[in-house]
Amino acid sequence: QQTLIIWGEQDRVFPLELGLRLKRHLGDTSELTIVKDAGHAINREKPAELCRLIKNYIIDSSVKYRDDRK
């Protein structure tokens, strides 16, 4: 399953190393995006950037998915 992982570079609850390990565990179908100057609460710290990342991923993923089905 395609998966977007969004991780705050300064996350003190779940350090970045855990995000990197999660990416390795999920493999090539996952995409890790690290948000600079953000901690654990990205949705409160950088809501516009979070929204942009999710929208871009959904649009790009749907195009890839449609192309893979041809």
Distance bins in CASP14 RR format, pairs under 12 A and 6 or more apart:
PFRMAT RR
TARGET T0000
AUTHOR 0000-0000-0000
RMODE 2
METHOD distances of the structure
MODEL  1
1 26 0 0 0 0 1 0 0 0 0 0 0
1 27 0 0 0 0 0 1 0 0 0 0 0
1 28 0 0 0 0 0 1 0 0 0 0 0
1 29 1 0 0 1 0 0 0 0 0 0 0
1 30 0 0 0 0 1 0 0 0 0 0 0
1 31 0 0 0 0 0 1 0 0 0 0 0
1 61 0 0 0 0 0 1 0 0 0 0 0
1 65 0 0 0 0 0 1 0 0 0 0 0
2 26 0 0 0 0 1 0 0 0 0 0 0
2 27 0 0 0 0 0 1 0 0 0 0 0
2 28 0 0 0 0 1 0 0 0 0 0 0
2 29 1 0 1 0 0 0 0 0 0 0 0
2 30 1 0 0 1 0 0 0 0 0 0 0
2 31 1 0 0 1 0 0 0 0 0 0 0
2 57 0 0 0 0 1 0 0 0 0 0 0
2 58 0 0 0 0 0 1 0 0 0 0 0
2 60 0 0 0 0 1 0 0 0 0 0 0
2 61 1 0 1 0 0 0 0 0 0 0 0
2 62 0 0 0 0 1 0 0 0 0 0 0
2 63 0 0 0 0 0 1 0 0 0 0 0
2 64 1 0 0 1 0 0 0 0 0 0 0
2 65 1 0 0 1 0 0 0 0 0 0 0
2 68 0 0 0 0 1 0 0 0 0 0 0
3 19 0 0 0 0 0 1 0 0 0 0 0
3 22 0 0 0 0 1 0 0 0 0 0 0
3 23 0 0 0 0 1 0 0 0 0 0 0
3 25 0 0 0 0 0 1 0 0 0 0 0
3 26 1 0 1 0 0 0 0 0 0 0 0
3 27 0 0 0 0 1 0 0 0 0 0 0
3 28 0 0 0 0 0 1 0 0 0 0 0
3 29 1 0 0 1 0 0 0 0 0 0 0
3 30 1 0 1 0 0 0 0 0 0 0 0
3 31 1 0 0 1 0 0 0 0 0 0 0
3 32 0 0 0 0 1 0 0 0 0 0 0
3 33 0 0 0 0 0 1 0 0 0 0 0
3 57 0 0 0 0 1 0 0 0 0 0 0
3 61 0 0 0 0 1 0 0 0 0 0 0
4 22 0 0 0 0 0 1 0 0 0 0 0
4 23 0 0 0 0 0 1 0 0 0 0 0
4 26 0 0 0 0 0 1 0 0 0 0 0
4 29 0 0 0 0 0 1 0 0 0 0 0
4 30 1 0 0 1 0 0 0 0 0 0 0
4 31 1 0 1 0 0 0 0 0 0 0 0
4 32 0 0 0 0 1 0 0 0 0 0 0
4 33 1 0 0 1 0 0 0 0 0 0 0
4 50 0 0 0 0 0 1 0 0 0 0 0
4 53 1 0 0 1 0 0 0 0 0 0 0
4 54 1 0 0 1 0 0 0 0 0 0 0
4 55 0 0 0 0 0 1 0 0 0 0 0
4 56 0 0 0 0 1 0 0 0 0 0 0
4 57 1 0 1 0 0 0 0 0 0 0 0
4 58 0 0 0 0 1 0 0 0 0 0 0
4 59 0 0 0 0 0 1 0 0 0 0 0
4 60 0 0 0 0 1 0 0 0 0 0 0
4 61 1 0 0 1 0 0 0 0 0 0 0
5 11 0 0 0 0 0 1 0 0 0 0 0
5 14 0 0 0 0 0 1 0 0 0 0 0
5 16 0 0 0 0 0 1 0 0 0 0 0
5 18 0 0 0 0 0 1 0 0 0 0 0
5 19 1 0 0 1 0 0 0 0 0 0 0
5 20 0 0 0 0 1 0 0 0 0 0 0
5 21 0 0 0 0 0 1 0 0 0 0 0
5 22 1 0 1 0 0 0 0 0 0 0 0
5 23 1 0 0 1 0 0 0 0 0 0 0
5 24 0 0 0 0 0 1 0 0 0 0 0
5 25 0 0 0 0 0 1 0 0 0 0 0
5 26 1 0 0 1 0 0 0 0 0 0 0
5 27 0 0 0 0 0 1 0 0 0 0 0
5 29 0 0 0 0 0 1 0 0 0 0 0
5 30 1 0 1 0 0 0 0 0 0 0 0
5 31 1 0 0 1 0 0 0 0 0 0 0
5 32 1 0 1 0 0 0 0 0 0 0 0
5 33 1 0 0 1 0 0 0 0 0 0 0
5 34 0 0 0 0 1 0 0 0 0 0 0
5 35 0 0 0 0 0 1 0 0 0 0 0
5 42 0 0 0 0 0 1 0 0 0 0 0
5 53 0 0 0 0 0 1 0 0 0 0 0
5 54 0 0 0 0 0 1 0 0 0 0 0
5 57 0 0 0 0 0 1 0 0 0 0 0
6 14 0 0 0 0 0 1 0 0 0 0 0
6 16 0 0 0 0 0 1 0 0 0 0 0
6 19 0 0 0 0 1 0 0 0 0 0 0
6 22 0 0 0 0 0 1 0 0 0 0 0
6 23 0 0 0 0 0 1 0 0 0 0 0
6 30 0 0 0 0 0 1 0 0 0 0 0
6 31 0 0 0 0 1 0 0 0 0 0 0
6 32 0 0 0 0 1 0 0 0 0 0 0
6 33 1 0 1 0 0 0 0 0 0 0 0
6 34 0 0 0 0 1 0 0 0 0 0 0
6 35 1 0 0 1 0 0 0 0 0 0 0
6 38 0 0 0 0 1 0 0 0 0 0 0
6 39 0 0 0 0 0 1 0 0 0 0 0
6 40 0 0 0 0 0 1 0 0 0 0 0
6 41 0 0 0 0 0 1 0 0 0 0 0
6 42 1 0 0 1 0 0 0 0 0 0 0
6 43 0 0 0 0 1 0 0 0 0 0 0
6 45 0 0 0 0 0 1 0 0 0 0 0
6 46 0 0 0 0 1 0 0 0 0 0 0
6 47 0 0 0 0 0 1 0 0 0 0 0
6 49 0 0 0 0 1 0 0 0 0 0 0
6 50 1 0 0 1 0 0 0 0 0 0 0
6 51 0 0 0 0 0 1 0 0 0 0 0
6 52 0 0 0 0 0 1 0 0 0 0 0
6 53 1 0 1 0 0 0 0 0 0 0 0
6 54 1 0 0 1 0 0 0 0 0 0 0
6 56 0 0 0 0 0 1 0 0 0 0 0
6 57 0 0 0 0 1 0 0 0 0 0 0
7 13 0 0 0 0 0 1 0 0 0 0 0
7 14 1 0 0 1 0 0 0 0 0 0 0
7 15 0 0 0 0 1 0 0 0 0 0 0
7 16 1 0 0 1 0 0 0 0 0 0 0
7 17 0 0 0 0 0 1 0 0 0 0 0
7 18 0 0 0 0 1 0 0 0 0 0 0
7 19 1 0 1 0 0 0 0 0 0 0 0
7 20 0 0 0 0 1 0 0 0 0 0 0
7 21 0 0 0 0 0 1 0 0 0 0 0
7 22 0 0 0 0 1 0 0 0 0 0 0
7 23 0 0 0 0 1 0 0 0 0 0 0
7 30 0 0 0 0 0 1 0 0 0 0 0
7 31 0 0 0 0 0 1 0 0 0 0 0
7 32 1 0 0 1 0 0 0 0 0 0 0
7 33 1 0 0 1 0 0 0 0 0 0 0
7 34 1 0 1 0 0 0 0 0 0 0 0
7 35 1 0 0 1 0 0 0 0 0 0 0
7 36 0 0 0 0 0 1 0 0 0 0 0
7 38 0 0 0 0 1 0 0 0 0 0 0
7 39 0 0 0 0 1 0 0 0 0 0 0
7 40 0 0 0 0 1 0 0 0 0 0 0
7 42 0 0 0 0 1 0 0 0 0 0 0
7 50 0 0 0 0 0 1 0 0 0 0 0
7 53 0 0 0 0 0 1 0 0 0 0 0
8 14 0 0 0 0 1 0 0 0 0 0 0
8 15 0 0 0 0 1 0 0 0 0 0 0
8 16 1 0 0 1 0 0 0 0 0 0 0
8 18 0 0 0 0 0 1 0 0 0 0 0
8 19 0 0 0 0 1 0 0 0 0 0 0
8 20 0 0 0 0 0 1 0 0 0 0 0
8 32 0 0 0 0 0 1 0 0 0 0 0
8 33 0 0 0 0 1 0 0 0 0 0 0
8 34 1 0 0 1 0 0 0 0 0 0 0
8 35 1 0 1 0 0 0 0 0 0 0 0
8 36 0 0 0 0 1 0 0 0 0 0 0
8 37 0 0 0 0 1 0 0 0 0 0 0
8 38 1 0 1 0 0 0 0 0 0 0 0
8 39 1 0 1 0 0 0 0 0 0 0 0
8 40 1 0 0 1 0 0 0 0 0 0 0
8 41 0 0 0 0 1 0 0 0 0 0 0
8 42 1 0 1 0 0 0 0 0 0 0 0
8 43 0 0 0 0 0 1 0 0 0 0 0
8 44 0 0 0 0 0 1 0 0 0 0 0
8 45 0 0 0 0 1 0 0 0 0 0 0
8 46 0 0 0 0 1 0 0 0 0 0 0
8 49 0 0 0 0 0 1 0 0 0 0 0
8 50 0 0 0 0 0 1 0 0 0 0 0
8 53 0 0 0 0 0 1 0 0 0 0 0
9 15 0 0 0 0 0 1 0 0 0 0 0
9 16 1 0 0 1 0 0 0 0 0 0 0
9 17 0 0 0 0 0 1 0 0 0 0 0
9 19 0 0 0 0 0 1 0 0 0 0 0
9 20 0 0 0 0 0 1 0 0 0 0 0
9 32 0 0 0 0 0 1 0 0 0 0 0
9 33 0 0 0 0 0 1 0 0 0 0 0
9 34 1 0 1 0 0 0 0 0 0 0 0
9 35 1 0 0 1 0 0 0 0 0 0 0
9 36 1 0 1 0 0 0 0 0 0 0 0
9 37 1 0 0 1 0 0 0 0 0 0 0
9 38 1 0 0 1 0 0 0 0 0 0 0
9 39 1 0 0 1 0 0 0 0 0 0 0
9 40 0 0 0 0 0 1 0 0 0 0 0
9 42 0 0 0 0 1 0 0 0 0 0 0
9 45 0 0 0 0 0 1 0 0 0 0 0
9 46 0 0 0 0 0 1 0 0 0 0 0
9 49 0 0 0 0 0 1 0 0 0 0 0
10 16 0 0 0 0 1 0 0 0 0 0 0
10 34 0 0 0 0 0 1 0 0 0 0 0
10 35 0 0 0 0 1 0 0 0 0 0 0
10 36 0 0 0 0 1 0 0 0 0 0 0
10 37 1 0 0 1 0 0 0 0 0 0 0
10 38 1 0 0 1 0 0 0 0 0 0 0
10 39 1 0 1 0 0 0 0 0 0 0 0
10 40 0 0 0 0 1 0 0 0 0 0 0
10 41 0 0 0 0 0 1 0 0 0 0 0
10 42 0 0 0 0 0 1 0 0 0 0 0
10 45 0 0 0 0 1 0 0 0 0 0 0
10 46 0 0 0 0 0 1 0 0 0 0 0
11 17 0 0 0 0 0 1 0 0 0 0 0
11 18 0 0 0 0 1 0 0 0 0 0 0
11 19 0 0 0 0 1 0 0 0 0 0 0
11 20 0 0 0 0 0 1 0 0 0 0 0
11 34 0 0 0 0 1 0 0 0 0 0 0
11 35 0 0 0 0 1 0 0 0 0 0 0
11 36 0 0 0 0 0 1 0 0 0 0 0
11 37 0 0 0 0 0 1 0 0 0 0 0
11 38 1 0 0 1 0 0 0 0 0 0 0
11 39 1 0 1 0 0 0 0 0 0 0 0
11 40 1 0 1 0 0 0 0 0 0 0 0
11 41 0 0 0 0 1 0 0 0 0 0 0
11 42 0 0 0 0 1 0 0 0 0 0 0
11 45 0 0 0 0 0 1 0 0 0 0 0
12 18 0 0 0 0 0 1 0 0 0 0 0
12 38 0 0 0 0 0 1 0 0 0 0 0
12 39 1 0 0 1 0 0 0 0 0 0 0
12 40 1 0 0 1 0 0 0 0 0 0 0
12 41 0 0 0 0 0 1 0 0 0 0 0
13 19 0 0 0 0 0 1 0 0 0 0 0
13 39 1 0 0 1 0 0 0 0 0 0 0
13 40 1 0 1 0 0 0 0 0 0 0 0
13 41 0 0 0 0 1 0 0 0 0 0 0
13 42 0 0 0 0 0 1 0 0 0 0 0
14 20 0 0 0 0 0 1 0 0 0 0 0
14 21 0 0 0 0 0 1 0 0 0 0 0
14 22 0 0 0 0 1 0 0 0 0 0 0
14 39 0 0 0 0 1 0 0 0 0 0 0
14 40 1 0 0 1 0 0 0 0 0 0 0
14 41 0 0 0 0 0 1 0 0 0 0 0
14 42 0 0 0 0 0 1 0 0 0 0 0
15 21 0 0 0 0 1 0 0 0 0 0 0
15 22 0 0 0 0 0 1 0 0 0 0 0
15 34 0 0 0 0 0 1 0 0 0 0 0
15 39 0 0 0 0 0 1 0 0 0 0 0
15 40 0 0 0 0 1 0 0 0 0 0 0
16 22 0 0 0 0 0 1 0 0 0 0 0
16 23 0 0 0 0 0 1 0 0 0 0 0
16 32 0 0 0 0 1 0 0 0 0 0 0
16 33 0 0 0 0 0 1 0 0 0 0 0
16 34 1 0 0 1 0 0 0 0 0 0 0
16 35 0 0 0 0 0 1 0 0 0 0 0
16 36 0 0 0 0 0 1 0 0 0 0 0
16 38 0 0 0 0 0 1 0 0 0 0 0
16 39 0 0 0 0 1 0 0 0 0 0 0
16 40 0 0 0 0 0 1 0 0 0 0 0
17 23 0 0 0 0 0 1 0 0 0 0 0
17 24 0 0 0 0 0 1 0 0 0 0 0
17 32 0 0 0 0 0 1 0 0 0 0 0
17 34 0 0 0 0 0 1 0 0 0 0 0
18 24 0 0 0 0 0 1 0 0 0 0 0
18 25 0 0 0 0 0 1 0 0 0 0 0
18 32 0 0 0 0 0 1 0 0 0 0 0
18 40 0 0 0 0 0 1 0 0 0 0 0
19 25 0 0 0 0 1 0 0 0 0 0 0
19 26 0 0 0 0 1 0 0 0 0 0 0
19 30 0 0 0 0 1 0 0 0 0 0 0
19 31 0 0 0 0 0 1 0 0 0 0 0
19 32 1 0 0 1 0 0 0 0 0 0 0
19 33 0 0 0 0 0 1 0 0 0 0 0
19 34 0 0 0 0 1 0 0 0 0 0 0
19 35 0 0 0 0 0 1 0 0 0 0 0
19 40 0 0 0 0 0 1 0 0 0 0 0
20 26 0 0 0 0 0 1 0 0 0 0 0
20 27 0 0 0 0 0 1 0 0 0 0 0
20 30 0 0 0 0 0 1 0 0 0 0 0
20 32 1 0 0 1 0 0 0 0 0 0 0
20 34 0 0 0 0 1 0 0 0 0 0 0
21 27 0 0 0 0 0 1 0 0 0 0 0
21 30 0 0 0 0 0 1 0 0 0 0 0
21 32 0 0 0 0 0 1 0 0 0 0 0
22 30 1 0 0 1 0 0 0 0 0 0 0
22 31 0 0 0 0 0 1 0 0 0 0 0
22 32 1 0 0 1 0 0 0 0 0 0 0
23 29 0 0 0 0 0 1 0 0 0 0 0
23 30 1 0 1 0 0 0 0 0 0 0 0
23 31 0 0 0 0 1 0 0 0 0 0 0
23 32 1 0 1 0 0 0 0 0 0 0 0
23 33 0 0 0 0 1 0 0 0 0 0 0
23 34 0 0 0 0 0 1 0 0 0 0 0
24 30 0 0 0 0 1 0 0 0 0 0 0
24 32 0 0 0 0 1 0 0 0 0 0 0
25 32 0 0 0 0 0 1 0 0 0 0 0
26 32 0 0 0 0 1 0 0 0 0 0 0
29 61 0 0 0 0 0 1 0 0 0 0 0
29 64 0 0 0 0 0 1 0 0 0 0 0
29 65 0 0 0 0 0 1 0 0 0 0 0
29 68 0 0 0 0 0 1 0 0 0 0 0
30 57 0 0 0 0 0 1 0 0 0 0 0
30 61 0 0 0 0 0 1 0 0 0 0 0
31 53 0 0 0 0 1 0 0 0 0 0 0
31 54 0 0 0 0 0 1 0 0 0 0 0
31 56 0 0 0 0 0 1 0 0 0 0 0
31 57 1 0 0 1 0 0 0 0 0 0 0
31 58 0 0 0 0 0 1 0 0 0 0 0
31 60 0 0 0 0 1 0 0 0 0 0 0
31 61 0 0 0 0 1 0 0 0 0 0 0
31 64 0 0 0 0 0 1 0 0 0 0 0
32 53 0 0 0 0 0 1 0 0 0 0 0
32 57 0 0 0 0 0 1 0 0 0 0 0
33 42 0 0 0 0 0 1 0 0 0 0 0
33 46 0 0 0 0 0 1 0 0 0 0 0
33 49 0 0 0 0 1 0 0 0 0 0 0
33 50 0 0 0 0 1 0 0 0 0 0 0
33 52 0 0 0 0 0 1 0 0 0 0 0
33 53 1 0 1 0 0 0 0 0 0 0 0
33 54 0 0 0 0 1 0 0 0 0 0 0
33 56 0 0 0 0 1 0 0 0 0 0 0
33 57 0 0 0 0 1 0 0 0 0 0 0
33 60 0 0 0 0 0 1 0 0 0 0 0
34 42 0 0 0 0 0 1 0 0 0 0 0
34 46 0 0 0 0 0 1 0 0 0 0 0
34 49 0 0 0 0 0 1 0 0 0 0 0
34 53 0 0 0 0 0 1 0 0 0 0 0
35 41 0 0 0 0 0 1 0 0 0 0 0
35 42 1 0 1 0 0 0 0 0 0 0 0
35 43 0 0 0 0 0 1 0 0 0 0 0
35 45 0 0 0 0 1 0 0 0 0 0 0
35 46 1 0 0 1 0 0 0 0 0 0 0
35 47 0 0 0 0 0 1 0 0 0 0 0
35 48 0 0 0 0 0 1 0 0 0 0 0
35 49 1 0 0 1 0 0 0 0 0 0 0
35 50 1 0 0 1 0 0 0 0 0 0 0
35 51 0 0 0 0 0 1 0 0 0 0 0
35 52 0 0 0 0 0 1 0 0 0 0 0
35 53 1 0 0 1 0 0 0 0 0 0 0
35 54 0 0 0 0 0 1 0 0 0 0 0
36 42 0 0 0 0 0 1 0 0 0 0 0
36 45 0 0 0 0 0 1 0 0 0 0 0
36 46 0 0 0 0 1 0 0 0 0 0 0
36 49 0 0 0 0 1 0 0 0 0 0 0
37 45 0 0 0 0 1 0 0 0 0 0 0
37 46 1 0 0 1 0 0 0 0 0 0 0
37 49 0 0 0 0 1 0 0 0 0 0 0
38 44 0 0 0 0 1 0 0 0 0 0 0
38 45 1 0 1 0 0 0 0 0 0 0 0
38 46 1 0 1 0 0 0 0 0 0 0 0
38 47 0 0 0 0 0 1 0 0 0 0 0
38 48 0 0 0 0 0 1 0 0 0 0 0
38 49 1 0 0 1 0 0 0 0 0 0 0
38 50 0 0 0 0 1 0 0 0 0 0 0
38 53 0 0 0 0 0 1 0 0 0 0 0
39 45 1 0 0 1 0 0 0 0 0 0 0
39 46 0 0 0 0 1 0 0 0 0 0 0
39 50 0 0 0 0 0 1 0 0 0 0 0
40 46 0 0 0 0 0 1 0 0 0 0 0
41 47 0 0 0 0 1 0 0 0 0 0 0
41 50 0 0 0 0 0 1 0 0 0 0 0
42 48 0 0 0 0 0 1 0 0 0 0 0
42 49 1 0 0 1 0 0 0 0 0 0 0
42 50 1 0 1 0 0 0 0 0 0 0 0
42 51 0 0 0 0 0 1 0 0 0 0 0
42 52 0 0 0 0 0 1 0 0 0 0 0
42 53 0 0 0 0 1 0 0 0 0 0 0
42 54 0 0 0 0 0 1 0 0 0 0 0
43 49 0 0 0 0 0 1 0 0 0 0 0
43 50 1 0 1 0 0 0 0 0 0 0 0
43 51 0 0 0 0 1 0 0 0 0 0 0
43 53 0 0 0 0 0 1 0 0 0 0 0
43 54 0 0 0 0 0 1 0 0 0 0 0
44 50 0 0 0 0 1 0 0 0 0 0 0
46 52 0 0 0 0 1 0 0 0 0 0 0
46 53 0 0 0 0 1 0 0 0 0 0 0
46 54 0 0 0 0 0 1 0 0 0 0 0
47 53 0 0 0 0 0 1 0 0 0 0 0
47 54 0 0 0 0 0 1 0 0 0 0 0
48 54 0 0 0 0 0 1 0 0 0 0 0
48 55 0 0 0 0 0 1 0 0 0 0 0
49 55 0 0 0 0 0 1 0 0 0 0 0
49 56 0 0 0 0 0 1 0 0 0 0 0
50 56 0 0 0 0 0 1 0 0 0 0 0
50 57 0 0 0 0 0 1 0 0 0 0 0
51 57 0 0 0 0 0 1 0 0 0 0 0
51 58 0 0 0 0 0 1 0 0 0 0 0
52 58 0 0 0 0 0 1 0 0 0 0 0
52 59 0 0 0 0 0 1 0 0 0 0 0
53 59 0 0 0 0 0 1 0 0 0 0 0
53 60 0 0 0 0 0 1 0 0 0 0 0
53 61 0 0 0 0 0 1 0 0 0 0 0
54 60 0 0 0 0 0 1 0 0 0 0 0
54 61 0 0 0 0 0 1 0 0 0 0 0
55 61 0 0 0 0 0 1 0 0 0 0 0
55 62 0 0 0 0 0 1 0 0 0 0 0
56 62 0 0 0 0 0 1 0 0 0 0 0
56 63 0 0 0 0 0 1 0 0 0 0 0
57 63 0 0 0 0 0 1 0 0 0 0 0
57 64 0 0 0 0 0 1 0 0 0 0 0
57 65 0 0 0 0 0 1 0 0 0 0 0
58 64 0 0 0 0 0 1 0 0 0 0 0
58 65 0 0 0 0 0 1 0 0 0 0 0
59 65 0 0 0 0 0 1 0 0 0 0 0
59 66 0 0 0 0 0 1 0 0 0 0 0
60 66 0 0 0 0 0 1 0 0 0 0 0
60 67 0 0 0 0 0 1 0 0 0 0 0
61 67 0 0 0 0 0 1 0 0 0 0 0
61 68 0 0 0 0 0 1 0 0 0 0 0
62 68 0 0 0 0 0 1 0 0 0 0 0
62 69 0 0 0 0 0 1 0 0 0 0 0
63 69 0 0 0 0 0 1 0 0 0 0 0
63 70 0 0 0 0 0 1 0 0 0 0 0
64 70 0 0 0 0 0 1 0 0 0 0 0
END
